[in-house]
Amino acid sequence: MEFRHEMVIPNDDLPFKMFIFEGKDGNYKVGKHWHQSVEIFLVTEGAIDFYVNSQYFPLKEKEFVIVNSNEIHSIDCPEPNNTIVLQIPVNLFDSYKGEAPYISFGARGEKENQALMGLVEEMYQVYEAREYGYEWKVKSLFYELMYLLLTIFKEQGMDETVIKQKRHLDKLSNVTRYMKEHYKEELSLCEVADHFGFSPAYLSRIFQKYGEVNYRTYLLNLRVEYAVQELVNTDHGIGEIAVNHGFPDSRAFAKAFKKRYGCLPSSYRKNNRNVKRQESAIT
């Protein structure tokens, strides 16, 4: 099961990140993941199936969901859709937390929800048009949206169980960020646990309980995810790619790759190049 911490980096010219969801063509899934940002998914055409923690949100046209910081979510897009994604770094809300360790937002009544969706749509339209002075218009809409979130959509109080999960996911976020920076190294469970002052048993337990994946599987999947970029974008040998991304040899790489993608690295590379050739022939 894929389960990962996602790094959210704002657009170069804005204090947030905004884009069209990459699953717009359908037949697309995003496995369980979390991030330290507030995320709004607004469907403008089609439909997507959205899961937040244990809740299911079947989103249709003109419907949205708010994903709070450190909430585990996944997405299934069997059909084509157009979905605007807005990701807001959670630290922008720091001065509004009060005494609470976390801040959370949720949908409201039809009038309030329509106002929020209208702002998100207009923000994206202005950003895409990029007419003279667009940055100021987009930012003004964004600050209006922030005001709406804080005054209308902010949740009052949070269940202690939810707070506990968020705290553990904060710890996992730090761990997985470190693992991404050092994934090419040996990176044993004991070494990583010691780096963060945890016992190996504790680190293993929070991976299993809150990440729903064991430490070793997460590390192998991380290496495969990085290796696949070199696999499809270079002519480097499979053995060389394996060593470049922390595997002892091509056999270990092939085993982890097949478990993650259902085929061998050589087959994946061949299929990827055939697809690119077909796309080039069409254009």
Buried (B, 14 or more C-beta within 10 A) or exposed (E): EBBBBBEBEBEEEBEBBBEBBEBBEEEBEBBBBBBBBBBBBBBBEBBBBBBBEEEEBEBEEEBBBBBBBBBBBBBBBBEBBEBBBBBBBBEBBEEEEEEEEBBBBEBEEEEBBEBBBEBBBBBBEBBEEEEEEBEEBBBEBBEBBBEBBEEBBBBEEBEEEBBEBBBBBBBBBEBBEBBBEBBEEEBEBEEBBEBEEBEBEEBBBBBEEBBEBEBEBBBBBBBBBBBBEBBBEEEEEBBEBBBBBBBEEBEBBBEBBBEBEEBBBEEBBEEBEEEEEEEEEEE
